[in-house]
Amino acid sequence: MNVYAFHIEIPDYGHYYTGLVDLWKDNWKKHGFNPIIFDYTEINQHPLVKECYEKISKYPSSNVKQYQEGNLMRWLGYAICLARYGEGITVDTDVFNFGLTPEMLTFDKSKLTTLSDGRKSPPMSIYAKPETVDAILKILMNYKGEGIVQHNQQQISDMIIFYENFHLFQVTDFESLFDMPGWKNFPLVHFANESINRWNGSQPDNKAEFIKQFLPVPLR
């Protein structure tokens, strides 16, 4: 089964993410998945790219502009990848495999599915097929909410939009944030920056090197 992730280089982040994509690919491949990285090459091939950008570019955020827009636009790229390469899950490049195999994904694959229950990790790791991914695009394109106030600023992100539309997803429980109680018992672990910083006391110099010390022995 394919596992997809969106990635672009953002100069503002320096060398913090150096090596992360290669580590992510190697980790998922050793657990029986076919890792595929996509970027704006795929996003720009989607027929809704202009309409979507016009919509999401107005969303307020305190994040770096490239990061904010990329996170929202990536779902168009995911749709293109599904149409081109077939069904699969999409995760962030800091979601690592601690034991999930394709055979474990026994849920109803006719439904749009999140691999997190939304409590132990945000519902951003998604399973879809070409015929179900359009539901994500409708959620993003039709959003009329105001988001939340965070860091004293109004924020609208794909994560916020998904939480507000959580009832539209089939929910499973494969994933935990890195610093949540019992995280080692989950087959997927999300090494979000906030989790790493809480664990480490500060941001490490390089994210990939930090994650390496926790990775399990591969199953395959």
Residue, then its C-alpha position, 0 to 999 in steps of 0.5 A: m500500500n502507498v503512503y503519501a506525504f507532502h514536502i517542500e523546502i522552507p528556507d526559514y527553517g534552516h537545517y532543522y528538517t534536514g534528513l527527515v524525509d529520507l528517514w521517513k521513507d526508510n521507516w515506512k518502507k521497512h514496514g511494508f509500505n510504498p512511500i511517495i513524496f509529493d509537492y507543488t508539482e502534483i498540486n498544480q495539476h489539480p483543476l481546482v488549484k486556483e479556486c482553492y488558493e483564492k480561498i485558503s490564502k485569505y485564512p489567517s495564521s501566525n505560521v510561516k506563509q509557505y507552511q500555512e499555504g502548503n498544508l492547506m493546498r497539499w490535499l489537492g496533491y494527495a488527490i492527484c496522487l491517489a488518481r495516479y498511483g491508487e489508494g493509500i494513506t497520507v501522513d506528515t513527514d514526522v509521523f513514524n511507523f512503530g509497527l503498522t503494516p498494510e494488513m492491519l488496515t481492516f476498516d471499511k475502505s469505502k469511507l474517508t478515514t482518519l487514523s487518529d481518534g482526535r484526542k491522542s493525536p490530531p486527525m491529520s493522518i488520512y486514508a482515502k481512495p480516488e472516489t472518497v478524497d473529494a470529501i476532503l476538498k469539499i470540507l476545505m473549500n466550503y469552510k465558513g467558520e472563523g477558526i480559533v484564537q491561538h497565540n493571540q491571533q485568529q487561526i484557520s488551518d486544515m487541522i482546525i477545519f478537520y476537527e470541526n468536521f470530525h463527524l464526517f470521518q470514519v475514526t480509527d485509533f492507530e496514532s498517538l502524539f510522541d509525548m502522550p501517555g502510552w505513546k509507545n503502545f501505538p503503531l503510529v507516532h506523531f513527532a510534532n514539534e510541540s511534543i518534541n519541545r515539551w519532551n526535550g525542554s527546547q527545540p533540538d538542532n535537528k529533528a531527524e537526529f532526535i527521532k532516530q533515538f526512538l525508532p523501533v527495530p523494523l518488522r521487515 
